[in-house]
């Protein structure tokens, strides 16, 4: 959250579709062989660009994405289910294009989500603004404990904002009940 100004997202160039359908997209990804290689903006940008190019063609023709890297590609963008094979530092994926199209529409970072707490354009109309913490939990139930811990931390800080979590069908009823018990308002997404 920002007290005074809206964060600005860095501008990243996007690939222009060649106009003809591609069967294979190959990308050589950098890999910092130290800590935080998963937070490398250039690496993230290249994977998002490959995903954007793969989804830029109409229809659901098979498209393969090949990564050459020593580090693991983003598992939430290109899942283990879609990994066809790996040999050394070469990773070959056949992504589900309809799912990937939905993923590339999601905001990349908090700079696309955050709004100033007191914007100049807001006019008082007698209704108090409603604010919430929101997150998305999809494709893996292993993050449920983290979401429960986050809810407890937010409540312990004294916040009374709503807690909204969007979950897909991979999250079981058992885990949903745990999220609700922690204070999350659970909403289902596809």
Residue, then its C-alpha position, 0 to 999 in steps of 0.5 A: x500500500x502507498x500512503x501518497x502516490x501510486x507506484x509506477x510499473x516499469x515499462x517492458x517491451x513486448x514481442x510482436x507476433x510474426x503473423x504466422x502461427x508458430x509451433x515452437x518458441x525457444x527462449x534462453x533465460x538468464x539464471x543468476x546462480x545465487x539467491x533470488x534468481x526467481x526475482x530476476x525481472x529480465x527472467x520474468x519478462x522473457x517468460x511472460x513474453x514467451x507466454x504472450x507470444x504463444x497465446x497471441x495466435x487464435x485457436x488451440x493449436x499445439x504450441x511448444x515452448x522451449x527454455x534453455x536455462x539452469x534455473x527452474x522456469x516459473x512454475x505458476x506460468x508453465x506448470x509441471x503438468x505441461x512439462x514434456x521433457x527435460x534434458x540438462x538445461x533444456x525444458x520443453x513445455x506444451x502449455x494449455x493455451x486457454x489456461x495460459x491466456x487467462x494467466x497472461x491477463x493477470x496483473x504481474x505485480x503490485x504496481x498494477x494493483x495498488x492505489x493511493x489510500x487517499x486519492x485526489x479524485x475521491x469525493x466524499x459522498x457519505x459512504x466510508x470506502x471499503x477496503x480489503x486484502x485480496x489474493x488468489x490461490x490456484x493450482x496448489x493447496x500447499x499455499x493454504x498454510x501461508x494464506x492462513x498465517x497471512x490472515x492471522x498476521x493481518x488481524x494481529x496488526x489491528x486491521x479490520x479490512x476484509x480478507x478476500x481470497x479467490x480459489x479454484x477447484x484444486x482447493x478442497x472443501x477442507x482447505x476452504x473451511x480452514x481459510x474461512x476459519x482464519x477470516x478469509x471470505x472465500x470466492x470460487x474462480x475457474 
